Amino acid sequence: MVEKSSSSSSTLVDQPVVPGDVVLDLSNMANETLKLGGGLRQDHDAISVSKVGKLRFSKPNKYWVESSQKRYVPCVEDCVLGIVVDSRADNFLVDIKGPALAFLPVLAFEGGTRRNIPKFEMGALLYVRVVKANPGMNPELACTDASGKAAGFGLLKDGYMFECSTGLSRMLLSSPTCPVLESFGKKLSFETAVGLNGRVWVNADSPSTTIVVSNAILNSETLSGVQQRIMVDKLLNNLKLSS
């Protein structure tokens, strides 16, 4: 979080950037609040790039560098899919594809108390929010939004989880809805949970629908919007023929 920022967007937004590029000069800017996501760092009055990718901006005030990579670097407020690998007295240990395991406090749930601590089997899949992410320390998670409500966070039952690049995850979470999800959503009934850590969960009434949607999502990363819609139309026709 930077307390001094620009009221105007950088001219580099949506452009390729490389480490060392200065994308914002805070010395010439008004006093506002700026949120920095992954791939950016502050050095005095300069906001510079720390990884190769494209500079992105979302209203009202967040900048980050988007890149298609398998490795995930946790950032505060990221929503991710985590796998429970161990439990301790005060924390669950969760794999979020980061450099280190994350801690999920046993009380970090809506209405959480010592009397109603949840029980998860090893390998359980959780939709969680990153609340602390400091270099050299284990990230901390929560199964609530900023106001302490469950808001869809928690255990993901059934369904199918697969891994992808972080770039594809961001595309699936983009606004407006990416074409592959929008097109399927008009014809099929299914649920998805997308983690910024390159994990996606899909659940539908039939295994065939789950498989078709999952494979289409994976194949969509290098396709244009038009190509995604054409692919979905073909897959829907094949589903009709096989049913």
C-alpha positions in Angstrom: 0.0 0.0 0.0 1.4 3.4 -1.0 -0.1 6.5 0.5 0.9 8.9 -2.3 -0.2 8.2 -5.8 -1.3 9.3 -9.2 -4.8 10.4 -10.1 -4.1 9.5 -13.7 -3.3 6.1 -15.2 0.2 5.3 -16.3 0.8 5.3 -20.1 2.3 1.9 -19.7 -0.9 0.2 -18.7 -1.5 -3.0 -20.8 2.0 -2.6 -22.3 4.9 -5.1 -21.8 7.3 -4.2 -19.0 10.6 -5.7 -17.8 12.4 -5.5 -14.4 13.8 -2.1 -13.8 11.1 -0.2 -15.7 9.8 2.8 -13.8 6.0 2.9 -14.3 5.0 5.6 -11.9 6.9 8.7 -10.4 5.2 9.6 -7.1 7.1 12.9 -6.8 4.8 14.5 -9.3 1.5 13.1 -8.1 -1.4 13.9 -5.8 -2.0 12.5 -2.4 -4.2 9.5 -2.9 -3.9 5.8 -2.1 -2.3 3.3 -4.5 -2.4 -0.4 -4.2 0.5 -2.3 -5.6 0.1 -6.0 -6.6 2.6 -8.6 -7.7 5.5 -7.6 -9.9 5.9 -4.0 -8.6 8.0 -2.5 -5.8 8.5 1.0 -4.4 11.9 2.6 -4.2 11.6 6.1 -2.7 9.3 8.0 -5.2 9.6 5.4 -8.0 7.3 2.4 -8.6 9.3 0.0 -10.6 8.8 -3.5 -12.2 10.3 -6.6 -10.7 9.2 -9.3 -13.2 8.5 -9.6 -16.9 4.9 -9.2 -18.0 2.2 -6.6 -18.8 1.3 -3.7 -16.5 -2.3 -3.9 -15.5 -4.6 -1.5 -13.7 -8.0 -1.9 -12.1 -10.2 0.8 -10.7 -10.0 2.6 -8.5 -6.3 2.3 -7.6 -4.6 -1.0 -8.1 -1.6 -1.7 -10.4 0.2 -5.0 -10.9 2.3 -6.9 -13.4 0.5 -9.8 -15.1 2.5 -12.7 -16.4 1.8 -16.3 -17.3 3.9 -18.3 -14.9 3.5 -21.5 -12.9 5.1 -20.1 -9.8 2.9 -18.0 -7.5 4.1 -15.2 -5.3 1.4 -14.5 -2.6 0.0 -10.9 -2.3 -2.4 -9.6 0.3 -6.0 -9.8 -0.7 -5.4 -12.5 -3.3 -8.1 -15.2 -3.4 -6.5 -18.6 -3.9 -7.2 -22.3 -3.8 -5.2 -24.1 -1.1 -4.7 -27.7 -0.2 -4.6 -28.7 3.5 -1.4 -30.6 4.2 -1.3 -30.7 8.0 -3.0 -29.4 11.0 -1.6 -27.9 14.3 -3.2 -26.7 17.5 -3.6 -23.2 16.2 -3.2 -23.4 12.4 -3.9 -25.5 9.4 -0.9 -25.7 7.1 -2.0 -25.0 3.5 -0.2 -25.4 0.2 -1.0 -22.4 -2.1 1.7 -23.1 -4.7 3.9 -20.4 -3.1 7.5 -20.5 -2.0 6.4 -21.6 1.5 3.4 -23.2 3.1 0.7 -20.8 4.4 -0.9 -20.7 7.8 -4.7 -20.7 8.2 -5.5 -19.9 11.8 -8.2 -22.2 13.2 -10.2 -19.1 14.3 -10.0 -17.4 10.8 -13.6 -18.4 9.9 -16.9 -16.6 10.3 -17.9 -16.8 13.9 -14.8 -18.9 14.7 -14.3 -19.9 18.3 -12.4 -22.6 20.1 -15.7 -24.5 20.4 -16.4 -24.7 16.7 -13.0 -25.3 15.1 -13.5 -26.9 11.7 -12.0 -30.2 10.9 -10.4 -30.8 7.5 -9.0 -34.0 6.1 -5.5 -33.9 4.6 -5.9 -33.0 0.9 -9.1 -30.9 1.5 -9.4 -28.1 -1.0 -10.2 -24.6 0.4 -11.0 -21.3 -1.2 -9.2 -18.7 1.0 -8.0 -15.1 1.1 -4.4 -14.0 1.7 -4.3 -11.6 4.7 -0.5 -11.4 5.3 2.3 -11.9 2.8 5.7 -10.7 4.0 9.0 -11.8 2.4 10.8 -14.5 4.3 7.6 -15.4 6.3 4.8 -17.9 5.9 1.8 -16.3 4.4 -1.4 -16.1 6.5 -4.8 -17.0 5.2 -8.5 -16.5 6.2 -11.8 -18.1 5.2 -13.6 -14.8 5.5 -13.8 -11.5 3.6 -12.5 -8.2 5.1 -15.7 -7.8 7.1 -15.4 -11.3 8.7 -18.1 -12.9 6.6 -17.7 -16.3 4.9 -18.6 -14.8 1.5 -18.1 -18.1 -0.4 -14.7 -18.9 1.3 -14.2 -22.3 2.8 -14.2 -26.0 1.8 -14.8 -26.9 -1.8 -16.6 -30.2 -2.0 -16.7 -32.6 -4.9 -15.8 -31.2 -8.3 -12.4 -31.2 -10.1 -9.4 -29.0 -9.4 -6.6 -28.4 -12.0 -3.6 -26.2 -12.2 -2.8 -23.6 -14.8 -0.7 -20.5 -15.2 -1.3 -17.4 -13.1 -2.0 -15.5 -16.3 -4.9 -17.8 -17.2 -6.3 -17.4 -13.6 -6.3 -13.6 -14.0 -8.0 -13.9 -17.4 -10.8 -16.0 -15.9 -11.3 -13.4 -13.2 -11.3 -10.5 -15.5 -14.2 -8.1 -16.1 -16.2 -8.4 -18.3 -16.5 -12.2 -17.9 -14.1 -14.0 -20.2 -15.8 -15.5 -23.3 -15.2 -19.2 -22.5 -17.0 -18.9 -19.1 -19.7 -16.6 -20.5 -20.5 -18.9 -23.4 -20.7 -22.0 -21.2 -22.7 -20.2 -18.6 -25.5 -19.5 -21.1 -26.0 -23.2 -21.8 -24.7 -25.2 -18.9 -25.1 -25.3 -15.1 -21.8 -25.4 -13.3 -19.7 -23.8 -10.6 -16.2 -22.5 -10.7 -13.7 -21.1 -8.1 -10.6 -19.5 -9.5 -7.5 -18.9 -7.5 -4.9 -16.3 -8.4 -2.3 -18.9 -7.6 -3.0 -20.8 -10.8 -5.7 -23.3 -9.5 -9.2 -23.7 -10.8 -12.1 -25.8 -9.4 -15.0 -26.8 -11.6 -18.2 -28.6 -10.3 -21.2 -29.7 -12.4 -24.0 -32.2 -12.1 -22.4 -34.6 -14.6 -18.8 -35.6 -14.9 -18.9 -35.1 -18.6 -19.8 -31.4 -18.2 -17.1 -31.0 -15.6 -14.5 -32.5 -17.9 -15.6 -30.5 -21.0 -15.6 -27.1 -19.1 -12.2 -27.9 -17.4 -10.5 -28.8 -20.7 -12.0 -25.8 -22.5 -10.7 -23.5 -19.8 -7.2 -24.9 -20.1 -7.3 -24.6 -23.9 -8.5 -21.0 -23.8 -5.3 -19.3 -22.7 -3.9 -18.7 -26.1 -7.2 -18.1 -27.9 -8.9 -14.8 -28.8 -12.4 -14.1 -27.6 -13.8 -15.1 -31.0 -11.8 -18.4 -31.0 -13.0 -19.2 -27.5 -16.7 -18.8 -28.5 -16.2 -21.0 -31.6 -14.5 -23.7 -29.4 -17.4 -23.6 -26.9 -20.0 -23.9 -29.7 -18.3 -27.0 -31.0 -18.0 -28.6 -27.6 -21.6 -27.9 -26.8 -22.7 -29.5 -30.1 -20.6 -32.6 -29.3 -22.2 -32.8 -25.9 -25.7 -32.7 -27.5 -24.7 -35.5 -29.9 -23.3 -37.7 -27.1 -26.3 -37.3 -24.8 
